[in-house]
Amino acid sequence: MKRILPIKILSLLMLISFQYGHAQQTRTEHDLLGEKQIPADAYYGVQTARALENFPVSGIKTSFYPDYVRGYAMVKLAAARANAVDGRLSKEKLALIEKACQAIIDGKYHEHFLVDMYQGGAGTSANMNANEVIANIALEMGGYKKGQYEIIEPHDDLNMGQSTNDVYPTAIKVGLLLHNDKLTAELEKLSKSFHAKGEEFKDVLKMGRTEGQDAVPMTLGQEFHAFGNQLDAEIKGLREMEKYLYEQNMGATAIGTGITASPGYAEHCATELAKITGKPMYLSKDLIAATSSQQGFVMYSSALKSTAVTLSKISSDLIFLASGPRTGIFEINLPALQPGSSIMPGKVNPVMPELMNLVTFKVMGNDLTVTLAAHSGLLQLNAYEPVEAVAIMESQGLLFKTLPLFRTQCIDGITANEDVTKRYIERSVGIVTALNPVLGYEKTTELAKEALESGKGIIELIREKKLLTEDEIKKLLDPATLTGQK
């Protein structure tokens, strides 16, 4: 026992030593505040490490928005190519940086963009996270170790001729543009679904309503085509407003004077960025104005808000049209997705239109956040761009994820209750407007009054009084004639 015990203790000590040593493998990096130990296998560096300590706020990291991460890689790639034009960045370094950036554009290494979306410093931490990660990826691809910054340096090479104040807003704009393509594609699919229902319901006659009251006849198809056309207008608006994101200020550096940037760098960077993104990005004619102004974010956010307003209005209309089944409007059926109550048996709620409303309310609120942040900037820089980025990206992301659910689990499965719409038509006083050319205003007014007092329908009274033949009634109720389509 005396011999075995020391061996066991020695083995345990060796295991603890190995685990402790393995867990503590680090590299030393430094910045103006001093040295800091960074995990040896980390692609980020010292400034990212400080940001992780300083801003543990929302838990929503840069990597939560993949197109935003791609935006950084595209901006850094354009900047590196622009800096290589006059030889300021060597061909060898450019080749490694290009490979690193392309890998990120292709969707790799995104998990290393760790900075919280909520951060002080106008985006400096996010920019340095990108600089450090791209530098270390490039080093590794070149056969070097992470942290060998004498070969490729996050500031001198990845941030060459740049500032957070031109990189950060440009990366946001690129990310928003990339995601806007996806968002509008989903909106187009939803619009097509509404138009498809418009064709399916083109012969379903119903009463139109204004201010919640019976108005004049229309078809359910016209109603659904109108929903689709409203969305078509919003798609057009989003595409128009994205043009305000094309203007960028790369080369402005700190405040727009271009300090530390080479002559011609800004123009080359704009040209490269347009090639890389496939968008007509262009250099602002006044870089001081562009660095201070938030117009692009405000305009694009307003288009998102407008889209949200339309989606919310449509959703509320669907909830109203599907209300019932016994004591509501009940002109349409929404797909039944889940039990609607923990206490009321048989109840099924319009959960998808409700979900869409929840999302659109958030988008509307995010637009106010963008407005407040945009007007609160001071002089040559707006320090509140991070919350603008959070707000707009969240709005894009929520809409993008909700739209296909709304389409596939709600709109595509809607059916019409034709017996209900027919009954409303025949009993509604609103149909008297269509009788004016046939019976005259005076007679139709009398019919309307009698219908309201007796509770009878207009068509019922017409039959009783033999004012029109059955053939004439049939022609009168022809959907195409009654709704202005013939």
Protein Blocks (a to p, Z undefined) as FASTA:
>chain_A
ZZmmmmmmmmmmmmmmmmmmmmmgccddddfkbccdddfklcbdfklmmmmmmmmmnopa
fklmmmlmmmmmmmmmmmmmmmmmnomacfklmmmmmmmmmmmmnopaklmmmbcfbdgh
ihmmmmmmmmmmmmmmmmmmnopaehilmlpcfklmmmgoiafklmmmmmmmmmmmmmmm
mmmmmmmmmmmmmmmmmmmmmmmccdddeehiacbdddfklmmmmmmmmmmmmmmmmmmm
mmmmmpccehjlmnonopoiaehklmmmmmmmmmmnopacdcdfblklmmmpcklmmmmm
mmmmmmmmmmmmmmmmmmmmmgcjklmnolaccddfbdfbfkbghiacdfklmmmmmmmm
mmmmmmmmmmmmmmmpghjbcfklmmmmmmmmmmmmmmmmmmmmmmmmmmmmpccdfklm
mmmmmmpmklmmmmmmmnojklmmmmmmmmmmnopafklmmmmnomacfklmmmmmpmkl
mnopZZ
